[in-house]
Amino acid sequence: YMRDAKIATVYGADVTMLEFDWGKAADADAVRDAIGALATEGKSPKAVLVTFNETSTGVTNPMAELAAAIRAEAPDTLILVDGVSAVGAMPLEMDAWDLDVVITGAQKAWMIPPGLAMAAASDRAWTAAESATMPRFYFDLVKHRDVLSKGQTPWTPAVGIFFQLEAALTLMEAEGWDNVFKRHAACGASARAGLAAMGFDLFADGAYASNSVTSALVPEGVEWSVINKELRARDLVLAGGQGKMKGKLFRIGHLGDVSVDDIVSAIEVIEEGAAAAGVPIERGVGPAAARSAAQEV
Ligand SMILES: Cc1ncc(COP(=O)(O)O)c(C=O)c1O
């Protein structure tokens, strides 16, 4: 959400940031109160930006609840959703939740290289786009929509990625969307159970833990760089923490082309690698927990 605030500021918006503790979800009541307070000051927001899935902390915000709270307080506001690490990995009901713009990126659940962002817009968003005055050129959605009716794009697109996307969508549709979401839920449950069983403290609030990325704290007394070196030597690439959580947090990404077997293998490598880095770990419990948690999804 910090990125959203920076982008909106660059484009000239007067931004009010609502902060929640890292690892915790955005709270619908707090959002409602904040919008109400702005309205009282005569500054009812034209748009509310929400990150559906916080990739940096492994938290999935309660999007439907947040959207309902926003809509109740500011019926005409635009609800703009960063769904980059959520869409395609977990259910999202753009119309039912009354969202206005949702974006995602090729490199996440869509299993293909970066270079293409997808955006969906509501009627409310199209009306706003037609009269908006913020500067834009390449990302002028109205231009994109208008030439789309001729099967074209206004500028040179990353053509190769469109072909890759077509192949990815064919795979996803063959698997079935419910199965795709269930596979991600199973991977999330597996990653959380495996790490917890090995003694790692999960970072995200359990009620809002993401099914596309799992975060855990680096154990006291061991450097992340030391553990990471052991993992990389065993061909496992994890992400570290960002911002104030750099060196304190590590993350397992599990969205896109990922299976429970992949997660169990990753847990096995983390067991070995972390043990080699000096973390006391009881052998075998992590992979077993990872395997059985997935079966309960
Ligand atoms: C939630 C979220 N938003 C946006 C982005 C896109 O950021 P960038 O274009 O810097 O990769 C990412 C990428 O990782 C993300 O996870």
Ligand as a Chemical Component Dictionary entry (heavy atoms), coordinates in Angstrom:
data_LIG
# 
_chem_comp.id                   LIG 
_chem_comp.type                 NON-POLYMER 
_chem_comp.pdbx_formal_charge   0 
_chem_comp.three_letter_code    LIG 
# 
loop_
_chem_comp_atom.comp_id 
_chem_comp_atom.atom_id 
_chem_comp_atom.alt_atom_id 
_chem_comp_atom.type_symbol 
_chem_comp_atom.charge 
_chem_comp_atom.model_Cartn_x 
_chem_comp_atom.model_Cartn_y 
_chem_comp_atom.model_Cartn_z 
_chem_comp_atom.pdbx_ordinal 
LIG C1 C1 C 0 1.194 -6.452 -4.331  1  
LIG C2 C2 C 0 2.122 -6.024 -5.445  2  
LIG N1 N1 N 0 1.871 -4.881 -6.098  3  
LIG C3 C3 C 0 2.641 -4.474 -7.118  4  
LIG C4 C4 C 0 3.728 -5.203 -7.532  5  
LIG C5 C5 C 0 4.511 -4.751 -8.724  6  
LIG O1 O1 O 0 5.670 -4.164 -8.376  7  
LIG P1 P1 P 0 6.880 -4.093 -9.414  8  
LIG O2 O2 O 0 6.346 -3.629 -10.696 9  
LIG O3 O3 O 0 7.845 -3.184 -8.768  10 
LIG O4 O4 O 0 7.413 -5.482 -9.514  11 
LIG C6 C6 C 0 4.052 -6.382 -6.888  12 
LIG C7 C7 C 0 5.236 -7.130 -7.335  13 
LIG O5 O5 O 0 5.873 -7.877 -6.769  14 
LIG C8 C8 C 0 3.223 -6.811 -5.820  15 
LIG O6 O6 O 0 3.484 -7.950 -5.190  16 
# 
loop_
_chem_comp_bond.comp_id 
_chem_comp_bond.atom_id_1 
_chem_comp_bond.atom_id_2 
_chem_comp_bond.value_order 
_chem_comp_bond.pdbx_ordinal 
LIG C1 C2 SING 1  
LIG C2 N1 SING 2  
LIG C2 C8 DOUB 3  
LIG N1 C3 DOUB 4  
LIG C3 C4 SING 5  
LIG C4 C5 SING 6  
LIG C4 C6 DOUB 7  
LIG C5 O1 SING 8  
LIG O1 P1 SING 9  
LIG P1 O2 DOUB 10 
LIG P1 O3 SING 11 
LIG P1 O4 SING 12 
LIG C6 C7 SING 13 
LIG C6 C8 SING 14 
LIG C7 O5 DOUB 15 
LIG C8 O6 SING 16 
# 
